[in-house]
């Protein structure tokens, strides 16, 4: 039994390094306000494909161009995410970011790739655990950093009608204004409660705290709280709606988001 555990663990660890190896040559990190989601630890089942549309609109946001980046005020962001499960513990997601910018029309923002490995269900761990590597490119007019890399551990747990998830993400600029800086810490978390078998209400939290060797001042950090509703329409459908409130001056003040997904 112990030797079987060692083999399984070694297989999982190798899978994590393979995921990193696939991601590194392509390079990025989660694009701010394009993919507003706290991940659960489960991966897409082997042979299945999940297609998701992430939509969000900045009701209140930055009105001026800052460091060559277009303002977020009244921008509508649309992100297409396609994720395929290759094994019971390995998936890869691909993102296409776009923005409908006031006065600029609909523009392509960039693309990311996100391999992810998970601890298999048959290991019967007390919590769900997975690790994603998201790397990609975004145009300079939409981000200070054109190539970025994110490492995102994902830990979740369901207790009766309660659900908890924590994503303590680490982000690094590979090319652009902040490429000479080290890793930054950007944790997010979610708590939800099943009102019925179909409807769950919850709260999602997103942040960017600054360099891991010394967090930024509170006024320079980003913090957002999203009251949310999730609908469990069927095992194949995903529905998440939320309204986000910024808690600092560097965070967009009010954002409405919607995630629609379907598994084939």
C-alpha positions in Angstrom: 0.0 0.0 0.0 2.8 2.4 0.9 4.7 1.6 -2.2 1.6 2.3 -4.3 1.2 5.7 -2.5 4.9 6.5 -3.4 4.3 5.6 -7.0 1.1 7.7 -7.2 2.8 10.6 -5.5 5.8 10.4 -7.8 3.5 10.3 -10.8 1.6 13.4 -9.6 4.8 15.3 -8.9 6.2 14.5 -12.3 2.9 15.7 -13.8 3.3 19.0 -12.0 6.8 19.5 -13.5 5.5 18.5 -17.0 2.8 21.1 -16.6 5.4 23.7 -15.7 7.6 22.6 -18.6 4.7 23.0 -21.1 3.8 26.4 -19.8 7.3 28.0 -19.5 8.1 28.3 -23.2 4.8 30.0 -23.9 4.9 32.2 -20.9 1.8 34.8 -18.3 -0.5 35.3 -15.3 -4.1 35.9 -14.7 -5.1 39.1 -16.5 -6.7 41.5 -14.1 -10.4 41.9 -14.6 -10.6 39.5 -17.5 -10.9 36.2 -15.6 -12.4 37.0 -12.2 -12.8 33.5 -10.7 -11.8 31.6 -7.6 -10.9 28.1 -8.8 -12.0 24.8 -7.2 -9.5 22.0 -7.0 -11.4 19.6 -9.4 -10.1 19.3 -12.9 -12.2 18.6 -16.0 -12.7 14.9 -16.4 -10.6 13.0 -18.9 -11.9 13.3 -22.4 -14.3 16.2 -21.5 -14.0 19.8 -22.7 -15.4 22.8 -20.8 -16.1 26.0 -22.7 -16.7 29.1 -20.6 -17.4 32.7 -21.3 -16.2 35.2 -18.7 -17.9 38.6 -19.0 -17.5 41.7 -16.8 -18.2 45.4 -17.0 -16.5 48.1 -15.0 -19.3 50.4 -13.8 -16.8 52.4 -11.8 -13.1 52.2 -12.7 -10.0 54.1 -13.8 -10.9 57.0 -16.0 -7.4 58.0 -17.2 -4.7 56.2 -19.1 -2.0 55.2 -16.6 1.6 54.2 -17.8 0.3 53.6 -21.3 -2.6 51.3 -20.2 -6.1 52.1 -21.4 -8.6 53.1 -18.6 -11.0 50.4 -17.3 -14.0 52.7 -16.8 -17.0 51.4 -18.7 -14.9 48.7 -20.4 -16.6 45.4 -21.2 -14.3 42.4 -21.0 -15.1 39.1 -22.7 -12.8 36.1 -22.2 -13.3 32.7 -23.9 -11.8 29.8 -21.9 -11.6 26.3 -23.3 -10.3 23.6 -20.9 -9.8 19.9 -21.8 -9.2 17.1 -19.4 -6.4 14.7 -20.5 -6.3 12.4 -17.5 -8.3 12.3 -14.2 -5.7 14.6 -12.7 -4.4 16.7 -15.6 -6.1 19.4 -17.7 -5.1 22.4 -19.9 -7.0 25.6 -20.3 -6.6 28.2 -23.1 -7.9 31.7 -22.9 -8.6 34.4 -25.5 -9.0 37.9 -23.8 -10.9 40.7 -25.5 -12.1 44.1 -24.5 -14.8 46.5 -25.8 -13.2 49.8 -24.8 -15.1 53.1 -24.9 -13.9 55.0 -28.0 -11.7 52.0 -29.2 -14.2 49.3 -30.1 -13.7 45.6 -29.7 -10.1 44.6 -29.5 -8.1 41.4 -28.9 -6.1 41.7 -25.6 -4.1 38.5 -25.5 -3.9 34.8 -25.0 -2.9 32.6 -22.0 -2.4 28.9 -21.5 -3.0 27.1 -18.1 -1.9 23.5 -17.5 -3.1 22.2 -14.1 -2.6 19.0 -12.1 -4.7 17.8 -9.1 -4.4 15.2 -6.4 -6.6 12.3 -7.6 -10.0 11.7 -5.9 -9.0 8.1 -5.2 -6.3 9.3 -2.8 -9.1 10.4 -0.5 -7.3 13.5 0.8 -9.2 15.5 3.4 -9.1 18.6 1.1 -9.1 19.1 -2.6 -5.7 20.2 -3.9 -4.4 21.2 -7.4 -1.8 23.4 -8.9 -2.0 25.6 -12.0 0.6 27.4 -14.1 -0.9 30.2 -16.2 1.4 31.9 -18.7 0.6 34.2 -21.6 0.8 37.5 -23.5 -1.3 40.7 -23.4 -1.0 43.8 -25.6 1.0 46.7 -24.0 -2.0 49.0 -24.1 -3.9 46.7 -21.8 -1.2 45.8 -19.3 2.1 47.2 -18.1 3.6 43.8 -18.5 3.2 42.0 -21.9 4.4 38.5 -20.7 3.4 37.2 -17.3 3.5 34.0 -15.2 1.2 32.9 -12.4 1.6 29.9 -10.1 -1.7 29.1 -8.4 -2.1 26.5 -5.6 -5.8 25.7 -5.1 -7.2 24.2 -1.9 -10.9 23.6 -1.4 -13.3 21.7 0.9 -17.0 21.0 1.1 -18.7 20.6 4.5 -22.3 19.8 4.2 -24.0 22.8 2.5 -20.8 25.0 2.9 -18.1 25.3 0.4 -14.6 26.9 0.9 -11.8 27.6 -1.6 -8.5 29.4 -1.2 -6.2 30.3 -4.1 -2.9 31.8 -2.8 -1.5 32.8 -6.2 2.0 34.1 -7.0 2.6 36.3 -10.0 5.7 37.3 -12.0 6.3 39.7 -14.9 8.5 38.2 -17.6 8.5 41.2 -19.9 7.4 44.7 -19.4 7.5 47.6 -16.9 7.8 45.3 -13.8 9.9 42.5 -15.3 12.8 43.5 -13.0 10.6 42.9 -9.9 10.3 39.7 -8.0 7.2 37.6 -7.3 4.0 39.2 -6.1 1.4 37.7 -3.8 -2.3 37.8 -5.1 -4.5 35.6 -2.9 -8.2 35.0 -3.5 -10.8 33.0 -1.7 -14.5 31.9 -1.8 -17.1 30.9 0.7 -20.6 29.8 -0.4 -23.7 28.2 1.1 -26.2 26.0 -0.7 -29.7 27.5 -0.2 -31.2 24.7 -2.3 -29.9 22.0 -4.5 -29.8 24.5 -7.4 -28.9 27.9 -5.7 -25.8 28.8 -3.7 -25.0 32.2 -2.4 -21.5 33.3 -1.4 -18.7 35.8 -1.2 -15.5 35.9 -3.3 -12.4 37.9 -2.4 -9.6 39.0 -4.7 -6.4 40.9 -3.9 -3.0 41.9 -5.0 -0.7 42.6 -2.0 2.6 43.4 -3.8 6.0 41.8 -3.6 6.3 38.7 -1.4 9.5 40.1 0.3 7.6 43.3 1.5 3.9 44.0 0.8 2.9 47.3 -0.7 1.2 50.0 1.4 -2.6 49.4 1.8 -3.3 52.3 -0.5 -1.3 50.7 -3.3 -2.8 47.2 -2.8 -5.9 45.9 -4.6 -8.8 44.4 -2.7 -12.2 43.4 -4.0 -15.3 41.7 -2.5 -17.9 40.0 -4.7 -21.2 38.8 -3.3 -22.1 36.0 -5.7 -24.8 33.6 -6.7 -24.1 30.2 -8.3 -26.7 28.0 -10.0 -26.2 24.2 -10.2 -28.4 23.8 -13.3 -26.8 20.4 -14.2 -23.4 18.7 -13.9 -22.6 20.0 -17.3 -23.5 23.7 -16.8 -21.7 26.5 -14.8 -23.3 29.7 -13.8 -21.7 32.4 -11.6 -22.8 36.0 -11.1 -21.3 38.6 -8.9 -21.1 42.3 -8.1 -17.6 43.4 -7.0 -16.8 46.4 -4.7 -13.2 47.8 -4.6 -11.9 48.5 -1.1 -8.9 50.7 -2.1 -8.3 53.6 -4.5 -6.2 51.5 -6.9 -9.1 48.9 -7.3 -12.0 49.4 -9.7 -14.9 50.6 -7.6 -17.7 48.6 -9.0 -17.6 45.6 -11.4 -20.4 43.2 -12.5 -19.3 39.8 -13.7 -20.9 36.7 -15.2 -19.4 33.3 -16.0 -21.3 30.8 -18.2 -19.9 27.4 -18.9 -20.8 24.1 -20.6 -19.1 20.8 -20.5 -19.1 18.6 -23.6 
